[in-house]
Amino acid sequence: MNKEIKEFDKNGILCLKNCITKNSLDIFYQTLLDLSYFHLKKVGKHSYRLKRIYDSKKKIGEKLSSIYEVFEKDDKEMLYQMQRIFVSSNNLRNLLETAEITRVFRALLKVKKNVPLLMDGPGIFINRPKTKRLLYKWHSESHYYPKRRNFLNIWLPIFYNKNVKNGTMYVKKKSHLLQDLPFNEYQGFDKNSENKKNHFVQYEVPSNFIDNLETYKAELEVGDLLIFHRKSVHTSTYNYSKKYSFAAVFRIWDMSKDLTINGSLGVQSYKDTGNGRPDLLVENL
């Protein structure tokens, strides 16, 4: 692992090739379909149409694309709430819980064997063709989770390979080494979608702060795993293809070095109360 650790420490990125088994992915896919179907079919006017899709002989990625398209056009709130259900499924969370992958996480986080690691996710990034609503601008996860001092971001393609044509992720190499990057907070993607409901909250890092850094453009096959530093600046990209593309995202979290007693990964510095207490002792990073 020494080579991989040096690569991660240098660039803030590590790609593991072909480390997720087909069997694990098949369980993940079926669970994702079942959760989506039984949640979304509660909307009665779409129930019969969704059942036809669910019972069809299409592949699961195609089924989900068809199901999500119904609600993307008609009821985005159901898709928004669906994401919150995914994080409660053991079958989805088990995708990364193998001894080999856990050893990699521990090595990159530099934690001792007996320190518990926590998992946040999965979130499912749905990249609809020619749609900006589901995209993030340049940002760092450390701004979304400011009280967490030691975590990894995990990103992997599901159903289909990811490339620059069907919407992937770009990461700025060595951006994790930059100090005190500012960010601009708003909801939407551009001026046309500013403050619109069911658009993402953006903590956009101005591009002029990172323009001089080399861009890593993720070209990953299903089964590959991309790990990047909590401070690495990254962005999602436009899907120019005619098909949906998908990615699953997780965060692996060491809570032992956090200067907070709050149990929520997403606890904020100023918006939340009851975050700390006097005289906490933690190791320095």
C-alpha positions as CSV (number, residue, x, y, z in Angstrom):
1,M,0.0,0.0,0.0
2,N,3.0,2.4,0.3
3,K,2.8,3.4,-3.4
4,E,-1.0,4.0,-3.2
5,I,-0.7,6.1,0.0
6,K,2.0,8.2,-1.5
7,E,-0.1,8.8,-4.6
8,F,-3.1,9.7,-2.5
9,D,-1.1,12.1,-0.3
10,K,0.4,13.7,-3.3
11,N,-2.6,14.2,-5.6
12,G,-5.6,13.7,-3.3
13,I,-6.9,10.9,-5.5
14,L,-6.7,7.1,-5.7
15,C,-8.4,4.8,-8.3
16,L,-8.8,1.2,-7.4
17,K,-9.5,-0.9,-10.5
18,N,-11.9,-3.8,-10.6
19,C,-12.3,-4.1,-6.8
20,I,-16.1,-4.5,-6.6
21,T,-17.4,-8.0,-7.5
22,K,-20.2,-8.7,-9.9
23,N,-22.2,-10.5,-7.2
24,S,-21.9,-7.5,-4.8
25,L,-23.1,-5.2,-7.6
26,D,-26.0,-7.4,-8.5
27,I,-27.3,-7.3,-4.9
28,F,-26.8,-3.5,-4.9
29,Y,-28.6,-3.1,-8.2
30,Q,-31.6,-5.2,-7.2
31,T,-31.9,-3.5,-3.9
32,L,-31.8,-0.1,-5.5
33,L,-34.5,-1.1,-7.9
34,D,-36.7,-2.5,-5.2
35,L,-36.4,0.6,-2.9
36,S,-37.1,2.9,-5.8
37,Y,-40.1,1.0,-7.0
38,F,-41.8,0.5,-3.7
39,H,-41.2,4.1,-2.7
40,L,-42.3,5.7,-6.0
41,K,-45.3,3.5,-6.7
42,K,-47.1,5.1,-3.7
43,V,-48.0,7.9,-6.1
44,G,-51.2,6.2,-7.4
45,K,-51.4,7.8,-10.8
46,H,-48.1,6.2,-11.8
47,S,-48.5,2.9,-10.0
48,Y,-49.6,0.8,-13.0
49,R,-47.0,2.3,-15.3
50,L,-44.2,1.7,-12.8
51,K,-45.3,-1.9,-12.3
52,R,-45.1,-2.6,-16.1
53,I,-41.5,-1.2,-16.0
54,Y,-40.6,-3.1,-12.9
55,D,-41.9,-6.4,-14.3
56,S,-40.4,-5.9,-17.7
57,K,-37.4,-7.9,-19.0
58,K,-35.2,-4.7,-19.3
59,K,-31.9,-4.6,-17.5
60,I,-32.1,-2.9,-14.1
61,G,-30.2,0.3,-15.2
62,E,-32.8,0.7,-18.0
63,K,-35.7,0.1,-15.6
64,L,-34.5,2.7,-13.2
65,S,-33.9,5.2,-16.1
66,S,-37.5,4.7,-17.2
67,I,-38.9,5.0,-13.7
68,Y,-36.9,8.1,-12.8
69,E,-37.8,9.7,-16.1
70,V,-41.5,9.6,-15.1
71,F,-40.8,11.5,-11.9
72,E,-38.2,13.8,-13.3
73,K,-40.9,15.2,-15.6
74,D,-43.8,15.1,-13.1
75,D,-42.7,14.9,-9.4
76,K,-39.1,15.7,-8.5
77,E,-39.9,15.8,-4.8
78,M,-40.4,12.0,-4.8
79,L,-36.9,11.5,-6.2
80,Y,-35.5,13.9,-3.7
81,Q,-37.0,12.0,-0.8
82,M,-36.0,8.7,-2.3
83,Q,-32.3,9.5,-1.8
84,R,-32.9,9.7,2.0
85,I,-34.2,6.2,2.0
86,F,-31.1,4.7,0.4
87,V,-28.9,5.4,3.4
88,S,-31.0,3.1,5.6
89,S,-30.5,0.0,3.5
90,N,-27.9,-2.5,4.7
91,N,-27.8,-4.2,1.3
92,L,-26.6,-1.0,-0.3
93,R,-24.1,-0.1,2.5
94,N,-22.6,-3.6,2.4
95,L,-21.1,-2.9,-1.1
96,L,-17.9,-1.5,0.4
97,E,-17.7,-3.6,3.6
98,T,-15.0,-6.0,2.6
99,A,-11.8,-6.7,4.5
100,E,-9.6,-5.7,1.6
101,I,-11.3,-2.4,0.9
102,T,-11.5,-1.5,4.6
103,R,-7.7,-2.0,4.8
104,V,-7.3,0.6,2.1
105,F,-9.6,3.1,3.9
106,R,-7.7,2.6,7.1
107,A,-4.3,3.1,5.4
108,L,-5.4,6.3,3.7
109,L,-7.1,7.7,6.8
110,K,-4.0,6.7,8.9
111,V,-6.1,5.3,11.7
112,K,-5.3,2.4,14.0
113,K,-6.9,-1.0,13.6
114,N,-9.2,-0.6,16.6
115,V,-10.5,2.9,15.7
116,P,-14.1,2.4,14.4
117,L,-14.9,3.7,10.9
118,L,-18.3,5.0,10.1
119,M,-20.1,5.1,6.7
120,D,-22.3,7.8,5.2
121,G,-24.3,6.8,2.2
122,P,-24.9,5.7,-0.4
123,G,-26.1,8.6,-2.3
124,I,-27.0,7.9,-5.9
125,F,-26.0,10.5,-8.4
126,I,-28.4,10.4,-11.3
127,N,-27.0,12.1,-14.4
128,R,-30.0,12.7,-16.7
129,P,-29.1,13.4,-20.4
130,K,-28.7,17.1,-21.2
131,T,-29.9,18.2,-17.7
132,K,-28.1,20.7,-15.4
133,R,-30.4,20.4,-12.4
134,L,-28.5,17.4,-11.0
135,L,-25.0,18.8,-11.4
136,Y,-22.6,20.3,-8.9
137,K,-20.1,23.2,-9.6
138,W,-16.5,23.1,-8.4
139,H,-16.6,22.3,-4.6
140,S,-15.0,20.6,-1.7
141,E,-16.7,18.1,0.6
142,S,-14.9,19.7,3.5
143,H,-17.2,22.8,3.2
144,Y,-20.3,20.6,3.4
145,Y,-19.0,18.7,6.4
146,P,-16.8,21.3,8.2
147,K,-16.7,19.7,11.6
148,R,-15.4,16.4,10.3
149,R,-11.6,16.4,10.1
150,N,-10.8,12.9,8.7
151,F,-13.0,11.3,6.0
152,L,-12.7,9.9,2.5
153,N,-15.0,10.5,-0.4
154,I,-15.9,7.4,-2.4
155,W,-17.3,7.5,-6.0
156,L,-18.0,4.6,-8.3
157,P,-20.0,4.1,-11.5
158,I,-23.0,1.8,-11.4
159,F,-24.8,0.1,-14.3
160,Y,-22.6,1.8,-17.0
161,N,-19.0,2.9,-17.3
162,K,-18.4,6.6,-16.7
163,N,-16.7,8.9,-19.2
164,V,-16.5,12.5,-20.4
165,K,-19.4,11.9,-22.8
166,N,-22.0,10.5,-20.4
167,G,-21.2,12.8,-17.5
168,T,-18.4,12.0,-15.0
169,M,-16.5,13.7,-12.3
170,Y,-13.5,16.0,-12.6
171,V,-11.1,16.4,-9.7
172,K,-8.3,19.0,-9.3
173,K,-5.1,17.2,-8.4
174,K,-3.3,18.6,-5.4
175,S,-6.2,20.9,-4.5
176,H,-6.4,19.2,-1.1
177,L,-3.1,20.9,-0.3
178,L,-4.6,24.4,-0.7
179,Q,-5.5,26.3,2.5
180,D,-8.7,28.2,3.3
181,L,-10.4,28.0,-0.1
182,P,-13.4,30.3,-0.2
183,F,-16.8,29.3,-1.5
184,N,-20.0,30.9,-2.8
185,E,-23.2,29.5,-1.3
186,Y,-26.5,29.3,-3.3
187,Q,-29.1,26.9,-4.5
188,G,-29.4,26.0,-8.2
189,F,-26.9,25.5,-10.9
190,D,-26.8,28.8,-12.9
191,K,-28.8,32.0,-12.9
192,N,-31.8,30.3,-14.6
193,S,-32.2,27.9,-11.7
194,E,-31.1,30.1,-8.8
195,N,-33.1,29.3,-5.6
196,K,-35.4,26.8,-7.3
197,K,-36.7,23.9,-5.3
198,N,-35.1,20.5,-5.6
199,H,-31.9,21.9,-7.0
200,F,-28.7,21.2,-5.1
201,V,-27.2,23.6,-2.6
202,Q,-23.9,24.8,-4.1
203,Y,-20.8,25.7,-2.1
204,E,-19.0,26.8,-5.3
205,V,-15.2,27.3,-5.1
206,P,-14.4,30.1,-7.6
207,S,-12.6,28.5,-10.6
208,N,-9.8,31.1,-10.7
209,F,-8.5,29.6,-7.4
210,I,-7.9,26.3,-9.0
211,D,-7.4,27.0,-12.8
212,N,-3.7,26.4,-12.5
213,L,-4.1,22.8,-11.2
214,E,-4.2,19.7,-13.4
215,T,-7.7,18.2,-13.9
216,Y,-8.2,14.5,-13.4
217,K,-11.1,13.4,-15.6
218,A,-12.6,10.2,-14.3
219,E,-12.9,7.4,-16.9
220,L,-14.0,4.5,-14.8
221,E,-15.4,1.1,-15.6
222,V,-18.1,-0.6,-13.5
223,G,-16.3,-2.3,-10.6
224,D,-13.7,0.5,-10.3
225,L,-13.6,2.7,-7.2
226,L,-12.4,6.3,-7.0
227,I,-11.3,7.6,-3.6
228,F,-10.5,11.3,-3.0
229,H,-9.5,13.5,-0.1
230,R,-12.2,15.5,1.8
231,K,-10.5,18.7,0.6
232,S,-10.1,17.8,-3.0
233,V,-12.0,20.2,-5.3
234,H,-14.2,18.4,-7.8
235,T,-17.3,18.9,-10.1
236,S,-19.8,16.8,-11.9
237,T,-20.1,17.2,-15.7
238,Y,-22.9,17.4,-18.3
239,N,-24.3,14.2,-19.8
240,Y,-24.1,14.6,-23.6
241,S,-25.2,11.1,-24.3
242,K,-28.8,9.8,-24.9
243,K,-28.8,7.5,-21.8
244,Y,-28.9,8.1,-18.1
245,S,-25.7,7.5,-16.3
246,F,-25.3,6.7,-12.6
247,A,-22.7,6.8,-9.8
248,A,-22.9,5.8,-6.1
249,V,-21.2,8.0,-3.5
250,F,-20.1,7.2,0.1
251,R,-18.1,8.8,2.8
252,I,-15.9,6.8,5.1
253,W,-15.5,8.7,8.4
254,D,-13.2,8.5,11.4
255,M,-14.9,10.4,14.2
256,S,-12.0,10.2,16.7
257,K,-10.3,13.4,15.7
258,D,-13.4,15.6,15.4
259,L,-13.8,18.5,17.8
260,T,-17.5,18.0,18.3
261,I,-19.8,15.8,20.2
262,N,-22.5,16.0,17.6
263,G,-23.3,12.6,16.0
264,S,-24.4,13.9,12.6
265,L,-21.8,13.8,9.8
266,G,-23.3,16.9,8.3
267,V,-23.2,19.1,11.4
268,Q,-22.4,22.7,10.6
269,S,-20.1,25.2,12.4
270,Y,-22.6,28.0,12.9
271,K,-26.1,26.7,12.0
272,D,-26.3,24.0,14.6
273,T,-26.1,24.2,18.4
274,G,-24.7,21.8,20.9
275,N,-21.7,20.9,18.8
276,G,-19.0,20.8,21.4
277,R,-18.1,21.0,25.1
278,P,-15.1,22.3,27.1
279,D,-11.7,20.5,27.2
280,L,-12.1,17.9,24.4
281,L,-8.8,16.1,23.7
282,V,-8.1,14.7,20.2
283,E,-5.1,13.9,18.2
284,N,-3.7,16.4,15.7
285,L,-3.8,15.5,12.0
